[in-house]
Amino acid sequence: MRAVIQRVSHASVSIEGDVRSSIQGGYLVLLGIENTDTEEDIDWLTRKIIGLRVFDDEEGVMNRNIMDAGGDIIVVSQFTLMASCKKGNRPSWIRAAGHEVAIPLYEKFVKKLSEGLGKEVGTGEFGANMKVELLNDGPVTIYLDTKNKE
């Protein structure tokens, strides 16, 4: 699994002009899933996301996590994170999981993240053409890959 975590002042996901999810502060998480991902990847990634200390404390030091900051999360499926651009100029998504693998893992990830956060996590719609709006706060953008845990 690959995730791009963006600390946001606000974010929303719309599908065909209707807002599906919106938050005022927290994380927008773009999630890519590959064929070899497992529940172990979900566990590791959710712990990392919830534990990331990228919110300012009273002294302006990034020392607080999402729960300390009272932030919310939106997760958007993003198969293009699995792109390989090694050959030519047209990306290959051969590593991206198909729907039969990706949808159940995406749903488990969202559920696990909601449980860890202690509140509902917003989503887009898997496979839909979504419009994502955000105001990156900082900017703070973190990239995590469960295949590079060390």
C-alpha positions, 0 to 999 in steps of 0.5 A: 500500500502506498499513501500520500498523507496531506495535512489540510485546513479543509478538504472535500471530495465530490462526485458528479457535483455532489459533495461526498465527504468534507472536513475542516482540518486533518488529513486527506489520505490518497491510498494506492493498493497493490495485488500483494497487500494484506491486512498486515499492511493495513495495520501498519499503515493505520498505526503510522497515520494515526501516530504521525506527529505533524500538528503543531503544539503550543510552541509551534513544533510539530509534536501532536498527532491527529487525535491530539489535534482533534482532526478528521480524515478523508481517504480517497482511493488512488490507483495511480499511486501504483504507477511505474514510469520506468519505461517510456512516458506512459505509466503502467499500473500493472502493480495496482490491485484489481477491484476484487482485491482492492475494494475489500482492502480499501473498505477494511483500511477505512474501517480500521482507520475509523476505529483507531481515530474513534470517529467516522472517516470520510471517503470518496467512491472507489473507481468513481471520477472524483473531484478532490479539493484541499488546502494543504496546511504547511504544506505538510505532505508525507509519503508512506509505502508499506513495502518500505517499512524499515 
